[in-house]
Amino acid sequence: MRMPDAETLLSQLAERMRPQVRADTALIGIHTGGVWLAERLHRMLGLKQPLGTIDVSFYRDDYESRGLHARVKPSDIPFEVADADVILVDDVLFTGRTIRAAINELFDYGRPQRIRLAALVDRGGRELPIAAQFLGAEIKIADTEQIELQKSADGRLSLVVNPMPVQERN
Amino acid sequence: MAYNPQLNAHGELQHLLTIEGLPRDIIVRILDTAHSFLSVTEREIKKVPLLRGKAVFNLFFEPSTRTRTTFEIAAKRLSADVINLNVGASAQSKGETLLDTVANLSAMHADMFIVRHAQSGAAHLIARHVAPYIHVINAGDGRHAHPTQGLLDMFTIRHYKRDFTNLRVAIVGDVLHSRVARSQIHALTSLGVPEVRLIGPRTLLPTHVSELGVQVFNDMAKGLKDVDVVIMLRLQNERMNGALLPSAQEFFKYYGLTPEKLVGAKPDAIVMHPGPMNRGVEIESSVADGRQSVILPQVTFGIAVRMAVMSILAGNA
């Protein structure tokens, strides 16, 4: 299946967010693809709060069955979370479990005023009551496939479809 | 690959018993994971839910305050339930064997044992006899190993020096009785430190120690020349009265770290000590509290490193 152009989707996503962000809105990218997108959105929207990044490995609900992720990156939230207006940024919205983990982690930094979600792609398949307030596109693919965001050496983003590794299927 | 009692069938870490023979990528993964836990220990709520519902037993057959406490804090920050047992004071004095004690605690649904014992090999013995879902961490066995101390020392060195492959590291003092030194030597060589020096009197250096790939110095001034890292070892009080040393004063004169001796090291050298320190025996107060000392950061890093070890082990079911 042909994937839409990630750069076009990113521009559309930014324009959908623009009227809805305030001067003090904070972005937090979810590792790894979400961080790439959040870096770009942060510049495009000219936000003043420093960019946050989050790695949800310590909050995942499949630790019991799959162990600790092999390459955990530090989370870095360089602003006061209490009473902040936060937008989480992820590349592909699927089951919603990553977003659940990110929300839990965020609350261990403080009580935000509001959390919204921006995703480049929604592929459906939700297992939790979670929705994106800002979306690039909806894409339907087979259950045995996964969509991946890639970044080239010059920083260009693209979407590819790969077979899903067996242990990640439910 | 040779049989390694620390690894499971998939080559993952099942127990942490010693750094000797531990694959380098596992050491690096522990240090990287600890780095991520450091940001957890700096925020408002210093807890993550990874070990929720798990029971961690601190099984100390030998007294310890710092190590037991930092393991307890680490387990609690992973949301585990922690049970502290000073076994020396109870079961063993009533004649129960080590393995019976462990079998009884296993029947209480333990998920992890943190073991300190005066006998080398105690943690290995326990690891061989527990059910496959139970993980064992060696918190010091006799003169043999103290792997989490070795790992936190590596974390400290990496934090301040970034790269291991251009370093000169000196370990000073009672190497003979030190499980910490053994763990450090294995970790340093495995991480690619080109020059590890041991400094101490002949009576406190193991024979044949150069087979571990280290250089031996009896003269502290020569040994400290141009080193990047100085690791002082604790001189155990009980050694001072035996035949190995004339007196604590004489040891301090030749091997105590003073500002004058430290001048020979590189100007940006860091000074480490696993604690507890004997001020005025192996280290002068002005050095212990000085600009180059990273002794207290070692303690802080120790919590993150122990969180990393426990969360990696408990995830490898």
Interface residues (C-beta under 8 A of the other chain):
Chain A: D55 S57 F58 Y59 Y63 E64 S65 R66 G67 L68 A70 R71 V72 K73 P74 S75 D76 I77 N104 E105 D108 Y109 G110
Chain B: E12 R29 D32 T33 H35 S36 F37 L38 S39 V40 R43 E44 I45 K47 V48 P49 L50 S311 I312 G315 N316 A317
